[in-house]
Amino acid sequence: MTGAWGAYARPGPGEQATRPLVQGLLLRLVAVALLIAAAVAGDGGLLLAGAETRDYPGTPDYLDIDSVPPRPAAPAVGPDAATGSWDAPCGRNDSGHYNADNLVVSPGRQGGAEHLHDYVGNVSTTAYSTDLDLALAATTCRNGDTSTYYWPVLGLLPGHYAGADHAYARHAYARHAGGGHAGGGPVLPASVLVRFLGSPRSKVVAMPRFLRMITGDAKAATAPAPTATAAQWTCSGARDRRTERYPLCPPGQLVLRIFDFPSCWDGLHGDSPNHRSHVRFPAADGGCPDGTFPIPQLHIEVGYSVPAGRSYAIDTFPDQRRSPRTDHAGFIDVMPEALMTKLVDCPNTGRPFLPGARLRLGGSSSRVTKSSRALRSSACPRSALGSSPAPAGSPGWSERWAPPAPGSSC
């Protein structure tokens, strides 16, 4: 028989004798290839998902953290600098809040990120959340901060699944998303630091409520030119060394992802078409460009305990191949007015606010903070929303603090 179906015709006598031999040889070759691939994957050299390799990073995406040079010194602090800081104790996503949405970049589009995000803070965030939804939601932050903080999940690659936190996170992911992104599901972070910093050049003003910001470039691996907001990776014992590649850390150290957000606001907009134009990064000396106002800089560090070697990767858009350069994060400010006032006070008065310190509400301690509070109200009116309530069944957020930490007055 000839034509399109010819390949399925009954074989002749000679072919009947030779076909089983050929098929057996082919099966043996495939089996040997799979065994070799599995052995290499276990060593961390070639990372496979079944027979697929296109979705996993390669050896050049990893490097020893000791080969990364230390960063340049920080800008000199000026006489009007805001040198304090404020920490938000928001946990590490123990509740398993994951989805593939991106409310900042793709609002109203379920699964618009095409990769899985990890959340702390506001527990209601999805692609369909409105400002009112966010303002009325509960939060994982112990201080009542209902803001949304999120970044792509980090997962273990085939051959490296181990540990209670990893098993828990995979179970939580299966419960909430029903898939297997980034290998065996997300790794639960060992630590999450959410910190707001001041400015080395001047006092900072309050952010408008519902301000939206992103940092990093989710499509950096295929971008035609280097991105201005590069990914930052390091190890817990080498914070002065940062790289765009996955770090190979010494035993006992955590892999750290660092997200620094822009901190110069245009004073008018809570968002912009590209989600970047309304907030800019300061210059090398820490000063903001003309026409912008310094706001507290959001600094997030997410740490992971992972097996040694090339064992992990973040989730990404499919065409980005889990590249470390695509790391990014998003933020929506949903803080109640009084909490934002206290946040601004801490950097401007040069004092740290740590989770163990009592939160004292009251008047502003500086003229700059008073004017920034007015700017916050005029730039983004609260209308009928008011302040966000504490989670149901919990005491008021201003009363949920331990005694003041020694040396802290914020």
N, C-alpha and C positions, 0 to 999 in steps of 0.2 A: 504494500500500500504506500502511496505517496501523498504529498500534500501536508496540510497542517496537522493532521492526525496521524501521520506516518510514524511518528516516534512511539506510538502506542500500539502498533501492529504486532501480531504474534511473531516471536523470533523464529529463525530457521533452526535446523538441527545443530549447526556449528555454534550458533550464538547461544543456544540453550546450555551448551557445555561450558562456555567461557564466561558468561555473564555472572554466575555466582562467585567465581574467582575474583573478577574485577570488583564486584560489589564488596566482597570481604576485605580486599586490599584497601579500598577507599575508606571503609569504616574504621580499619585499624589506623590509617593515617590521621583521620579526624580525631580519634581517641588520643593518640600520641600528642597531637597539637593542643588539645584541651588540657592534658596533663602538664605540658610545658607551660602553658599560659597560667594555669592555676599555681604552679610552683613559683613563677616569676611574680605573680600578683601577691602571693604571701610574703615575698621578700620586699614588696613595696616598689618594684621597678616598673611593671606594667600593670595598670589598673583596669580591670575588666568588669563589665556587668553582663554575664552570660557571654555571648559572642560579640558584644558591642564594646567599642573603645572610644567612640567619638564623644561620649558624655562625661569623660573623666580626665582629670588633669594629667600632664606628663611630668617626667622627672625635672625638666627645667622650671616647673612651677614651684619647686621647693628649694630651700637653701638653708645651710647652717647659720644660725643667728650670729655666731662669732665672726662670720665673714662680712657682716654689715657694719660699716663705720658708724661711730657715734654721731648724733645730730649736732648741728651748730648750737651755740649758746642762745638762750632765750633773749628777746629784746630787753634792753635796759629799762628799768622802771622809772617813770617820770614822777615829779612831785605831786601830780593830781591823780596818780594811778588808783585804780580800784583793785586791791590786792587780796581781798577775802574770797571766800568760796561758799557754796551751799550744796549739800548732798541730798538727793531724794532717795529714800530707802524703798525701792519698788520691787524687790525680790528678783527671782531669776526664772520666772515663768513656770513655777511649780504647778500652776493650774492647767497647763497645757493649752494655752491660747495660740493656735496656729491657723493661718489661712494663706491662700495664694492671692489675696487682694492687695491693693495699694491705694489707700484712700486719698493720699496726696496727689499721686501721678495719674491714677486711673479711677476716679470716683464713679460709682454707679456701674462698674464693670466687674462682675464676679470672676475671680481667677485672672484678673488683668495682669498680674505680675508674672504669671507663668512659672513661678517658683514659690516656695513656701517661706513665709515670714514668721518670725519669733516675736512675741509681744510682751512688754511689761507696762504697768500703768493701767490705763483705761481698759476695762474688760469687755466692752461692747463693740470694739472697733471692727468694722467690716467695710466692704466697698460701698455699702448703702447708708452708712452712719451719717446723720445730720449733726450740725452743731448742737442742737437741742438734745439729741440722743447722747452725745458725748458728755454734755454738761450734767445730765441727770444720771449717768451711769456710775457704778461702783468702780473701785480701783484696787490694784495690788499694792499701791504706795501707802505706807503707814502714816504718812503725813496728810493724807487726803488729796494729794495731787492727782487729778483726773486726766492729766495729759496722756497722750499716746506716744509710746516709744517703740520702734520696731526695726528689725534688720533680718537678712536672710538666715535661715537655719544653717547650722554646721552639722554634717553627718559623717559617720565612719564609712570607709570604703570596704568593699568585699574582702573578707578574710580578717577583719579587725573588730568585729562586733564583740564587745565584752564590757562588763561593768554594770552595776545596778542602775546608775543614772541613765546609761544608754538604753537599757531594757525598758525603764520607765518611760523615757521619751518616745521610744518606738511605739509603745502601747498607747500613749496619749495621742500620738500622731494618727495611728490607725483609728482611734476613736473619733477624732475630730476631722480628719481629712481623707482617710481611707486609701493611702497610697504608699510609695516608697521612694521619696525624693532623696537625693544625695546619699545613695547607698542604702543603709538600713534604717533610715529615719533620723530625726534630729537628735543630737546630743544635748542633754540638759546642761546649761552653763554651770560651771563650778562657782562663778562669781559674776556679778553685774554691778558696775559702778556708774551711777548717773550723777554727774557733778556740773554745776554752773559756776563759771569763772568770771572774773572781772576783766579789766583792760589795763595794760601797762602804761597807757597814755592818759586816760581820763576816767571819770565816773561813768557808770552805765545807767541807762534808762530802762523802764519796764517794757516787756514785750506786749504787743496787743493780744488780747485773748483770741484764740483760734488762729493765731499765726501758724502757717505751715512752712516747714523747711525740709530739705533733703541734703545729704552730703554723700560724696562718692558717685560713681558712674556705673550703673548696672549693665552697660553695654561697652565697657572699656576695652574688652578683648578684641572687638571688631571696629572700634572707633578709628577714623582716619588719622587722628592726631592725639597725642597724649592729653589726658584730661587734667584740668586744673585742680580737681578735688581727688587726689590720688588716694587709693586704699592704704591703710596703715596696719601692719602686722608686726608683732614682736613676741617676746617671752617675758614672763613675770619677773625674771631676774635680769632683764636687759632692756628696761624701758627707755633707755637713751639711744637704743638702736631700733630703727623702724624700716620696714621694707614693704614693697608691693607684692612680695611672694610669700607663700606659706612658710613659716619658720620651722626649722627642726630644732627643738629646744632640748637643753640638757635634762637628764632625769630629775624628776621632782618639780619641774617648773611648768606653769600653765602656758598654753598658747593664748595670746591676747590679740583681740581685734580692737582697734582704737578708732573712734569716730569723733572728729572735731567738726562742729557745724559753723557756718558763717555767723558773724556777730556784728554786722553793720547793716542796720535796717533803714529803708528809705523813708520811714516815718509816715507812710500813706497806705500801703497795701499789706494785706494778710497773705497774699499769694500772688503769683504772676504766671503767664502762659507757660513758661519753661520751668517754673517752680524754683528759679534761681535769681532772677533779676531784681527782686524786691529785697533780697538780703545778700550781702557780699562779704567776702573775707577781708580782714584788715591787711594793710601793707606789712612789709617785713619788720618795720619798727613798731607794729602794733596799732598804728593809727588808722582811723576809718577814712574812706574817700570822702571828698566834699559832697555835701548833700545827703549824707547818711548819719545815723545816730548809733553810738555803741550800745548794744544790748548785752546781757549776760551770755557768755559763750557756753553752749552746751557741749560737754565732753563726756563721752560714754566709753567705758572699757568693758569688754565681755571676755571672760576667761574660761578655758576648757581644759579638762584633764583628758588627754587622748593617748593612745598607745604610741610608742616610739616609732619613728620613721614616717614614710609617706602614707599615712593612715587615714587622712581626713580631707574634707573639702566642703565648701559652702554650696548651697543650692543656687542655681542661676537660670537665666533664660537658656533654652536648649542650645542655641548656637554659640553660647559663651563657654561651654565645656568646663563648667565649674572653676573658671579662672579666678585666682585670688585677686586679680586687679579689678574685678567687678564688684568688690564688696561695697556696701552702701547702707544707709540708714535713713529713717524718716522720723519726723516729730511733728505733733500738733499740740500747741499750748492750750490747755483747758484749765489752767490753774485758777482757783478762786482769787478774787481781788486781794484779800488780806494776805494770802500765801505769796502772791507775786510781790507785794510790797515788802514782805520779810525777805524774800529771795534777793531783791535789789539792795536792801539794807546791808546784807552781809558782805558782798564784795565792796560796796562803797565805803564801809566803815573799817575794812581791812580785817574782818574777823571771820573765822571759819564757822559754818554751821554743820554739825555732824548729827547723825540720827539719834544719838544719845542725849542731845540737848533739848531743853524744854522750849517749845515754840511760844513766844510771848507776842500777842497781838497788841497793837496800839498805834500811836502816832509815829510818823516818820522821823528819823534822826537827821535828815539832811534835806536842804532845799532842792537838791537835784532829784531826790526820790519823790518829793512832793510834785514837782513839775512833770516828772515821768508818769506819775499816777494820772495826772490830768490828760497827758498825751495818750496814755493807754485807753482812757475812757472815750476821748474824742475820736481816736483813730478806729476803734472797733467797739461801738456802743453795745452794752449788754442787753438793752431793751428789757424784756420781761424775764430774761433768764435768771438774773440774780446770781448768787453764789451756788456752786455745786454742793449738794448735801453729802454728808458722810454715808458710807455704805449702810444699808438697812441693818438694824440690830446692833450697830457699833456705837461707841461713845463718840461725841463730837471730836473732829480731828484736832482741834486746838487743845484738847485735854488728854491726848493719847501718848504723852511723852514721859520718859523716865526723867529723874532729876537731872539738872544741868550737868554736862560733862565738865571736868576741871578745865579752867582756862577758856571756856566758851561762853560768850554772852549774847549770841544771836538767838 
